[in-house]
Amino acid sequence: APLNRDCLPILFASVEHRAWIMALEKYINDEQGSPPQIDARQCRFGVWLDGEGKLRHGTQPVFRSIESLHRKIHELADQLLAHHTQGRKPEAIAGLVELHAQKNTLLEQLHVLVQGNRHSAHRPIPLSDDIAN
Protein backbone atom coordinates (compact mmCIF):
# COMPACT_ATOMS: atom_id res chain seq x y z
CA ALA A 1 0.00 0.00 0.00
CA PRO A 2 1.25 3.51 -0.74
CA LEU A 3 2.54 5.77 2.02
CA ASN A 4 1.92 9.48 2.28
CA ARG A 5 4.89 11.81 1.94
CA ASP A 6 4.83 12.61 5.66
CA CYS A 7 6.06 9.07 6.32
CA LEU A 8 9.29 9.49 4.35
CA PRO A 9 11.18 11.16 7.22
CA ILE A 10 10.21 8.22 9.47
CA LEU A 11 11.59 5.77 6.93
CA PHE A 12 14.79 7.80 6.56
CA ALA A 13 15.13 7.94 10.34
CA SER A 14 14.86 4.15 10.60
CA VAL A 15 17.57 3.74 7.94
CA GLU A 16 19.80 6.20 9.82
CA HIS A 17 19.27 4.27 13.05
CA ARG A 18 20.18 0.96 11.42
CA ALA A 19 23.34 2.52 9.97
CA TRP A 20 24.28 3.87 13.41
CA ILE A 21 23.90 0.41 14.96
CA MET A 22 26.04 -1.11 12.20
CA ALA A 23 28.75 1.52 12.73
CA LEU A 24 28.78 0.84 16.47
CA GLU A 25 29.02 -2.89 15.89
CA LYS A 26 31.89 -2.41 13.43
CA TYR A 27 33.73 -0.26 15.95
CA ILE A 28 33.31 -2.80 18.74
CA ASN A 29 34.52 -5.53 16.40
CA ASP A 30 37.57 -3.37 15.50
CA GLU A 31 36.42 -3.06 11.88
CA GLN A 32 36.08 0.73 12.09
CA GLY A 33 38.49 3.27 13.57
CA SER A 34 36.09 5.48 15.48
CA PRO A 35 32.71 5.03 17.10
CA PRO A 36 29.56 6.73 15.85
CA GLN A 37 28.11 9.70 17.74
CA ILE A 38 27.03 8.41 21.15
CA ASP A 39 25.10 11.46 22.36
CA ALA A 40 21.44 10.56 21.75
CA ARG A 41 20.64 14.14 20.77
CA GLN A 42 23.49 14.43 18.28
CA CYS A 43 23.10 11.30 16.15
CA ARG A 44 21.06 11.79 12.97
CA PHE A 45 18.11 9.85 14.36
CA GLY A 46 18.19 11.93 17.55
CA VAL A 47 18.24 15.16 15.55
CA TRP A 48 15.14 13.98 13.64
CA LEU A 49 13.51 12.82 16.88
CA ASP A 50 14.04 16.16 18.66
CA GLY A 51 13.13 18.22 15.61
CA GLU A 52 10.78 17.21 12.83
CA GLY A 53 9.74 13.98 14.52
CA LYS A 54 8.59 15.75 17.67
CA LEU A 55 6.82 18.48 15.69
CA ARG A 56 4.86 16.01 13.56
CA HIS A 57 4.33 13.11 15.95
CA GLY A 58 5.16 14.29 19.48
CA THR A 59 1.61 13.93 20.79
CA GLN A 60 1.34 10.27 19.82
CA PRO A 61 2.02 7.73 22.61
CA VAL A 62 4.09 5.56 20.27
CA PHE A 63 6.38 8.53 19.64
CA ARG A 64 7.07 8.89 23.36
CA SER A 65 7.89 5.18 23.45
CA ILE A 66 10.32 5.68 20.57
CA GLU A 67 12.03 8.55 22.43
CA SER A 68 12.46 6.38 25.52
CA LEU A 69 13.81 3.42 23.54
CA HIS A 70 16.24 5.68 21.72
CA ARG A 71 17.66 6.98 25.01
CA LYS A 72 17.98 3.41 26.36
CA ILE A 73 19.79 2.30 23.21
CA HIS A 74 22.30 5.12 23.56
CA GLU A 75 22.81 4.34 27.25
CA LEU A 76 23.54 0.72 26.35
CA ALA A 77 25.85 1.82 23.53
CA ASP A 78 27.75 4.00 26.01
CA GLN A 79 28.19 0.97 28.29
CA LEU A 80 29.40 -1.18 25.40
CA LEU A 81 31.92 1.47 24.40
CA ALA A 82 33.14 1.65 27.99
CA HIS A 83 33.66 -2.13 27.98
CA HIS A 84 35.53 -1.87 24.69
CA THR A 85 37.72 0.99 25.95
CA GLN A 86 38.50 -0.90 29.18
CA GLY A 87 39.72 -3.91 27.20
CA ARG A 88 36.60 -5.94 27.99
CA LYS A 89 35.82 -6.66 24.36
CA PRO A 90 34.03 -10.00 25.02
CA GLU A 91 31.54 -8.16 27.25
CA ALA A 92 31.09 -5.46 24.63
CA ILE A 93 30.45 -8.05 21.93
CA ALA A 94 28.03 -9.96 24.16
CA GLY A 95 26.11 -6.72 24.75
CA LEU A 96 25.46 -6.40 21.04
CA VAL A 97 22.72 -9.03 21.38
CA GLU A 98 20.75 -6.74 23.70
CA LEU A 99 21.52 -3.75 21.49
CA HIS A 100 20.03 -5.53 18.47
CA ALA A 101 16.97 -6.56 20.49
CA GLN A 102 16.37 -2.95 21.52
CA LYS A 103 16.98 -1.79 17.93
CA ASN A 104 14.36 -4.25 16.68
CA THR A 105 11.85 -2.99 19.24
CA LEU A 106 12.51 0.60 18.20
CA LEU A 107 12.09 -0.29 14.53
CA GLU A 108 8.80 -2.03 15.33
CA GLN A 109 7.62 1.14 17.08
CA LEU A 110 8.62 3.20 14.04
CA HIS A 111 6.54 0.83 11.93
CA VAL A 112 3.57 1.47 14.22
CA LEU A 113 4.15 5.22 13.79
CA VAL A 114 4.15 4.81 9.99
CA GLN A 115 0.97 2.73 10.10
CA GLY A 116 -0.72 5.39 12.20
CA ASN A 117 0.18 8.04 9.64
CA ARG A 118 -0.71 6.11 6.48
CA HIS A 119 -4.17 7.50 6.13
CA SER A 120 -3.53 11.21 6.39
CA ALA A 121 -4.97 13.57 3.81
CA HIS A 122 -1.61 14.12 2.11
CA ARG A 123 -0.81 12.72 -1.31
CA PRO A 124 0.42 9.13 -1.09
CA ILE A 125 3.69 7.92 -2.57
CA PRO A 126 4.05 4.48 -4.09
CA LEU A 127 6.51 2.02 -2.59
CA SER A 128 7.48 0.42 -5.85
CA ASP A 129 10.43 0.50 -8.20
CA ASP A 130 8.47 2.67 -10.65
CA ILE A 131 8.11 5.89 -8.66
CA ALA A 132 7.94 8.06 -11.79
CA ASN A 133 4.33 7.07 -12.54
ROSE-4610 file (N, C-alpha, C; in Angstrom, 1 decimal, always signed):
// ROSE-4610
residu = [A/A/A/P/P/P/L/L/L/N/N/N/R/R/R/D/D/D/C/C/C/L/L/L/P/P/P/I/I/I/L/L/L/F/F/F/A/A/A/S/S/S/V/V/V/E/E/E/H/H/H/R/R/R/A/A/A/W/W/W/I/I/I/M/M/M/A/A/A/L/L/L/E/E/E/K/K/K/Y/Y/Y/I/I/I/N/N/N/D/D/D/E/E/E/Q/Q/Q/G/G/G/S/S/S/P/P/P/P/P/P/Q/Q/Q/I/I/I/D/D/D/A/A/A/R/R/R/Q/Q/Q/C/C/C/R/R/R/F/F/F/G/G/G/V/V/V/W/W/W/L/L/L/D/D/D/G/G/G/E/E/E/G/G/G/K/K/K/L/L/L/R/R/R/H/H/H/G/G/G/T/T/T/Q/Q/Q/P/P/P/V/V/V/F/F/F/R/R/R/S/S/S/I/I/I/E/E/E/S/S/S/L/L/L/H/H/H/R/R/R/K/K/K/I/I/I/H/H/H/E/E/E/L/L/L/A/A/A/D/D/D/Q/Q/Q/L/L/L/L/L/L/A/A/A/H/H/H/H/H/H/T/T/T/Q/Q/Q/G/G/G/R/R/R/K/K/K/P/P/P/E/E/E/A/A/A/I/I/I/A/A/A/G/G/G/L/L/L/V/V/V/E/E/E/L/L/L/H/H/H/A/A/A/Q/Q/Q/K/K/K/N/N/N/T/T/T/L/L/L/L/L/L/E/E/E/Q/Q/Q/L/L/L/H/H/H/V/V/V/L/L/L/V/V/V/Q/Q/Q/G/G/G/N/N/N/R/R/R/H/H/H/S/S/S/A/A/A/H/H/H/R/R/R/P/P/P/I/I/I/P/P/P/L/L/L/S/S/S/D/D/D/D/D/D/I/I/I/A/A/A/N/N/N]
num = [1/1/1/2/2/2/3/3/3/4/4/4/5/5/5/6/6/6/7/7/7/8/8/8/9/9/9/10/10/10/11/11/11/12/12/12/13/13/13/14/14/14/15/15/15/16/16/16/17/17/17/18/18/18/19/19/19/20/20/20/21/21/21/22/22/22/23/23/23/24/24/24/25/25/25/26/26/26/27/27/27/28/28/28/29/29/29/30/30/30/31/31/31/32/32/32/33/33/33/34/34/34/35/35/35/36/36/36/37/37/37/38/38/38/39/39/39/40/40/40/41/41/41/42/42/42/43/43/43/44/44/44/45/45/45/46/46/46/47/47/47/48/48/48/49/49/49/50/50/50/51/51/51/52/52/52/53/53/53/54/54/54/55/55/55/56/56/56/57/57/57/58/58/58/59/59/59/60/60/60/61/61/61/62/62/62/63/63/63/64/64/64/65/65/65/66/66/66/67/67/67/68/68/68/69/69/69/70/70/70/71/71/71/72/72/72/73/73/73/74/74/74/75/75/75/76/76/76/77/77/77/78/78/78/79/79/79/80/80/80/81/81/81/82/82/82/83/83/83/84/84/84/85/85/85/86/86/86/87/87/87/88/88/88/89/89/89/90/90/90/91/91/91/92/92/92/93/93/93/94/94/94/95/95/95/96/96/96/97/97/97/98/98/98/99/99/99/100/100/100/101/101/101/102/102/102/103/103/103/104/104/104/105/105/105/106/106/106/107/107/107/108/108/108/109/109/109/110/110/110/111/111/111/112/112/112/113/113/113/114/114/114/115/115/115/116/116/116/117/117/117/118/118/118/119/119/119/120/120/120/121/121/121/122/122/122/123/123/123/124/124/124/125/125/125/126/126/126/127/127/127/128/128/128/129/129/129/130/130/130/131/131/131/132/132/132/133/133/133]
x = [+0.8/+0.0/+0.9/+0.4/+1.2/+1.3/+2.4/+2.5/+2.4/+2.0/+1.9/+3.3/+3.6/+4.9/+5.4/+4.4/+4.8/+5.5/+5.4/+6.1/+7.5/+7.9/+9.3/+10.3/+10.2/+11.2/+11.3/+10.2/+10.2/+11.0/+10.8/+11.6/+13.1/+13.4/+14.8/+15.4/+14.6/+15.1/+15.4/+14.6/+14.9/+16.1/+16.3/+17.6/+18.8/+18.7/+19.8/+20.1/+19.1/+19.3/+20.0/+19.5/+20.2/+21.7/+22.0/+23.3/+24.2/+23.6/+24.3/+24.6/+23.7/+23.9/+25.0/+25.0/+26.0/+27.4/+27.5/+28.8/+29.3/+28.4/+28.8/+29.3/+28.6/+29.0/+30.4/+30.6/+31.9/+33.0/+32.7/+33.7/+34.1/+33.1/+33.3/+34.1/+33.8/+34.5/+35.9/+36.3/+37.6/+37.6/+36.5/+36.4/+36.3/+36.2/+36.1/+36.9/+37.6/+38.5/+37.9/+36.7/+36.1/+34.6/+34.1/+32.7/+31.8/+30.5/+29.6/+29.2/+28.5/+28.1/+27.3/+27.7/+27.0/+26.0/+26.1/+25.1/+23.8/+22.7/+21.4/+20.8/+21.2/+20.6/+21.4/+22.6/+23.5/+23.5/+23.1/+23.1/+22.0/+22.0/+21.1/+19.6/+19.5/+18.1/+17.6/+18.5/+18.2/+17.8/+18.5/+18.2/+16.8/+16.5/+15.1/+14.1/+14.4/+13.5/+13.2/+14.2/+14.0/+13.5/+13.6/+13.1/+11.8/+12.0/+10.8/+9.9/+10.5/+9.7/+8.8/+9.4/+8.6/+7.5/+7.8/+6.8/+5.6/+5.9/+4.9/+4.1/+4.9/+4.3/+4.4/+4.9/+5.2/+4.0/+2.8/+1.6/+1.2/+1.7/+1.3/+2.1/+1.4/+2.0/+3.2/+3.0/+4.1/+5.4/+5.2/+6.4/+7.1/+6.4/+7.1/+7.8/+7.2/+7.9/+9.2/+9.1/+10.3/+11.4/+11.0/+12.0/+12.7/+11.9/+12.5/+13.4/+13.0/+13.8/+15.1/+15.0/+16.2/+17.2/+16.8/+17.7/+18.3/+17.5/+18.0/+19.0/+18.8/+19.8/+21.1/+21.1/+22.3/+23.0/+22.2/+22.8/+23.5/+22.9/+23.5/+24.8/+24.7/+25.8/+27.0/+26.7/+27.7/+28.4/+27.6/+28.2/+29.1/+28.6/+29.4/+30.7/+30.7/+31.9/+32.9/+32.3/+33.1/+33.8/+33.1/+33.7/+34.8/+34.5/+35.5/+36.8/+36.6/+37.7/+38.5/+37.9/+38.5/+39.1/+39.1/+39.7/+38.8/+37.6/+36.6/+35.8/+36.5/+35.8/+34.8/+35.1/+34.0/+32.7/+32.8/+31.5/+30.9/+31.7/+31.1/+30.4/+31.0/+30.5/+29.2/+29.2/+28.0/+26.9/+27.2/+26.1/+25.4/+26.1/+25.5/+24.1/+24.0/+22.7/+21.6/+21.8/+20.8/+20.5/+21.6/+21.5/+20.6/+20.8/+20.0/+18.6/+18.3/+17.0/+16.3/+17.0/+16.4/+16.2/+17.1/+17.0/+15.7/+15.5/+14.4/+13.1/+13.0/+11.9/+11.6/+12.7/+12.5/+12.0/+12.5/+12.1/+10.6/+10.2/+8.8/+7.9/+8.4/+7.6/+7.6/+8.6/+8.6/+7.6/+7.5/+6.5/+5.1/+4.9/+3.6/+3.3/+4.3/+4.2/+3.8/+4.5/+4.2/+2.7/+2.3/+1.0/-0.1/+0.2/-0.7/-0.8/+0.2/+0.2/-0.1/-0.5/-0.7/-1.9/-2.9/-4.2/-4.4/-3.3/-3.5/-4.0/-4.4/-5.0/-3.9/-2.7/-1.6/-1.5/-1.0/-0.8/+0.1/-0.4/+0.4/+1.6/+2.6/+3.7/+3.7/+4.0/+4.1/+5.4/+5.3/+6.5/+6.9/+7.1/+7.5/+8.7/+9.2/+10.4/+10.1/+8.9/+8.5/+7.8/+8.6/+8.1/+7.7/+8.2/+7.9/+6.5/+5.7/+4.3/+3.4]
y = [-1.2/+0.0/+1.2/+2.3/+3.5/+4.2/+5.0/+5.8/+7.2/+8.1/+9.5/+10.1/+11.2/+11.8/+12.1/+12.3/+12.6/+11.4/+10.3/+9.1/+8.9/+9.6/+9.5/+9.8/+10.9/+11.2/+10.0/+9.4/+8.2/+7.1/+6.8/+5.8/+6.1/+7.4/+7.8/+7.7/+8.0/+7.9/+6.5/+5.6/+4.2/+3.7/+4.1/+3.7/+4.3/+5.6/+6.2/+5.4/+5.0/+4.3/+2.9/+2.2/+1.0/+1.2/+2.2/+2.5/+2.8/+3.5/+3.9/+2.6/+1.7/+0.4/-0.4/-0.4/-1.1/-0.5/+0.8/+1.5/+1.2/+1.2/+0.8/-0.6/-1.5/-2.9/-3.0/-2.4/-2.4/-1.9/-0.8/-0.3/-1.3/-1.8/-2.8/-4.0/-4.4/-5.5/-5.1/-3.9/-3.4/-3.4/-3.1/-3.1/-1.6/-0.7/+0.7/+1.5/+2.6/+3.3/+4.1/+4.6/+5.5/+5.1/+5.4/+5.0/+6.1/+5.7/+6.7/+7.7/+8.7/+9.7/+9.0/+9.1/+8.4/+9.3/+10.6/+11.5/+11.3/+10.9/+10.6/+11.8/+13.0/+14.1/+14.6/+14.0/+14.4/+13.5/+12.2/+11.3/+11.8/+11.3/+11.8/+11.4/+10.2/+9.8/+10.8/+11.1/+11.9/+13.3/+13.8/+15.2/+15.1/+14.1/+14.0/+13.9/+13.1/+12.8/+14.1/+14.9/+16.2/+17.3/+17.2/+18.2/+17.9/+17.5/+17.2/+16.1/+15.1/+14.0/+14.5/+15.2/+15.8/+16.7/+17.5/+18.5/+17.8/+16.7/+16.0/+15.0/+14.3/+13.1/+13.1/+14.2/+14.3/+14.0/+14.2/+13.9/+12.5/+11.7/+10.3/+9.4/+8.6/+7.7/+6.9/+6.4/+5.6/+6.4/+7.7/+8.5/+8.7/+8.8/+8.9/+7.6/+6.5/+5.2/+5.1/+5.7/+5.7/+6.5/+7.7/+8.5/+7.8/+7.1/+6.4/+5.3/+4.5/+3.4/+4.0/+5.1/+5.7/+6.0/+6.6/+7.0/+5.7/+4.7/+3.4/+2.8/+2.9/+2.3/+3.0/+4.4/+5.1/+4.9/+4.7/+4.3/+3.0/+2.0/+0.7/+0.8/+1.6/+1.8/+2.4/+3.4/+4.0/+2.9/+2.0/+1.0/+0.0/-0.3/-1.2/-0.5/+0.8/+1.5/+1.5/+1.7/+1.6/+0.3/-0.8/-2.1/-2.3/-1.8/-1.9/-1.1/+0.1/+1.0/+0.4/-0.3/-0.9/-2.3/-2.6/-3.9/-5.1/-4.9/-5.9/-6.2/-6.5/-6.7/-7.8/-8.9/-10.0/-9.5/-8.7/-8.2/-7.2/-6.4/-5.5/-6.2/-7.3/-8.1/-8.8/-9.3/-10.0/-9.0/-7.7/-6.7/-6.3/-6.7/-6.4/-7.1/-8.3/-9.0/-8.2/-7.6/-6.7/-5.5/-4.9/-3.8/-4.0/-5.2/-5.5/-5.8/-6.3/-6.6/-5.2/-4.3/-2.9/-2.2/-2.4/-1.8/-2.3/-3.6/-4.2/-3.7/-3.5/-3.0/-1.6/-0.8/+0.6/+0.6/-0.2/-0.3/-0.7/-1.6/-2.0/-0.8/+0.0/+1.1/+2.2/+2.3/+3.2/+2.7/+1.4/+0.8/+1.2/+1.1/+1.5/+2.9/+3.8/+5.2/+5.4/+4.7/+4.8/+4.4/+3.2/+2.7/+3.7/+4.4/+5.4/+6.6/+6.8/+8.0/+7.7/+6.5/+6.1/+6.8/+7.1/+7.5/+9.0/+9.8/+11.2/+11.7/+13.0/+13.6/+13.9/+13.8/+14.1/+13.1/+13.6/+12.7/+11.5/+10.3/+9.1/+9.0/+8.3/+7.9/+6.4/+5.9/+4.5/+3.9/+2.7/+2.0/+0.9/+1.4/+0.4/+0.9/+0.1/+0.5/+1.6/+1.7/+2.7/+3.9/+4.7/+5.9/+7.0/+7.0/+8.1/+8.1/+7.1/+7.1/+7.6]
z = [+0.0/+0.0/+0.0/-0.7/-0.7/+0.6/+0.8/+2.0/+1.6/+2.6/+2.3/+2.5/+1.9/+1.9/+3.4/+4.3/+5.7/+6.3/+5.7/+6.3/+5.9/+4.8/+4.3/+5.4/+6.2/+7.2/+8.3/+8.5/+9.5/+8.9/+7.6/+6.9/+6.9/+6.6/+6.6/+7.9/+9.0/+10.3/+10.7/+10.3/+10.6/+9.9/+8.7/+7.9/+8.7/+9.1/+9.8/+11.1/+11.8/+13.0/+12.8/+11.8/+11.4/+11.1/+10.3/+10.0/+11.2/+12.2/+13.4/+14.2/+14.3/+15.0/+14.3/+12.9/+12.2/+12.4/+12.5/+12.7/+14.1/+15.1/+16.5/+16.5/+15.9/+15.9/+15.2/+14.1/+13.4/+14.3/+15.0/+15.9/+17.0/+17.7/+18.7/+18.2/+17.0/+16.4/+15.8/+16.0/+15.5/+14.0/+13.3/+11.9/+11.4/+12.4/+12.1/+13.1/+12.7/+13.6/+14.7/+14.5/+15.5/+15.6/+16.8/+17.1/+16.5/+16.3/+15.8/+17.0/+16.7/+17.7/+18.8/+20.1/+21.1/+21.8/+21.8/+22.4/+21.6/+22.3/+21.7/+21.0/+21.4/+20.8/+19.6/+19.4/+18.3/+17.1/+17.3/+16.1/+15.2/+14.0/+13.0/+13.4/+13.9/+14.4/+15.5/+16.4/+17.5/+17.1/+16.1/+15.6/+15.0/+14.2/+13.6/+14.8/+15.8/+16.9/+17.6/+17.9/+18.7/+17.8/+16.5/+15.6/+14.9/+13.7/+12.8/+13.4/+14.0/+14.5/+15.6/+16.5/+17.7/+17.2/+16.2/+15.7/+15.1/+14.3/+13.6/+14.4/+15.3/+15.9/+17.5/+18.0/+19.5/+20.4/+19.9/+20.8/+20.8/+19.9/+19.8/+20.9/+21.6/+22.6/+22.1/+20.8/+20.3/+20.1/+19.8/+19.6/+21.0/+22.0/+23.4/+23.7/+23.3/+23.5/+22.6/+21.4/+20.6/+21.2/+21.8/+22.4/+23.6/+24.4/+25.5/+25.1/+24.1/+23.5/+23.0/+22.3/+21.7/+22.8/+23.9/+25.0/+25.6/+25.8/+26.4/+25.4/+24.2/+23.2/+23.3/+23.4/+23.6/+24.9/+25.9/+27.2/+27.2/+26.5/+26.3/+25.5/+24.4/+23.5/+24.3/+25.2/+26.0/+26.9/+27.5/+28.3/+27.5/+26.3/+25.4/+25.0/+24.7/+24.4/+25.6/+26.8/+28.0/+28.1/+27.9/+28.0/+27.0/+25.8/+24.7/+25.1/+25.6/+25.9/+27.1/+28.0/+29.2/+28.9/+27.6/+27.2/+27.5/+27.7/+28.0/+26.7/+25.7/+24.4/+24.4/+25.0/+25.0/+25.6/+26.7/+27.2/+26.3/+25.6/+24.6/+23.5/+23.0/+21.9/+22.4/+23.6/+24.2/+24.3/+24.6/+24.8/+23.4/+22.3/+21.0/+20.8/+21.5/+21.4/+21.9/+23.1/+23.7/+22.9/+22.3/+21.5/+20.3/+19.6/+18.5/+18.9/+20.0/+20.5/+20.7/+21.3/+21.5/+20.2/+19.3/+17.9/+17.3/+17.3/+16.7/+17.3/+18.6/+19.2/+18.8/+18.7/+18.2/+16.8/+15.9/+14.5/+14.4/+15.3/+15.3/+15.7/+16.7/+17.1/+16.0/+15.2/+14.0/+13.0/+12.8/+11.9/+12.4/+13.7/+14.2/+13.9/+14.1/+13.8/+12.3/+11.4/+10.0/+9.7/+10.3/+10.1/+10.6/+11.7/+12.2/+11.4/+10.5/+9.6/+8.2/+7.9/+6.5/+5.9/+6.7/+6.1/+6.3/+6.3/+6.4/+5.0/+5.0/+3.8/+2.8/+3.1/+2.1/+1.0/-0.1/-1.3/-1.0/-1.3/-1.1/-2.1/-1.7/-2.6/-2.7/-3.9/-4.1/-3.5/-3.1/-2.6/-3.6/-4.8/-5.9/-6.5/-7.5/-8.2/-9.2/-9.6/-10.6/-10.0/-9.4/-8.7/-9.6/-10.8/-11.8/-12.2/-12.1/-12.5/-11.5]
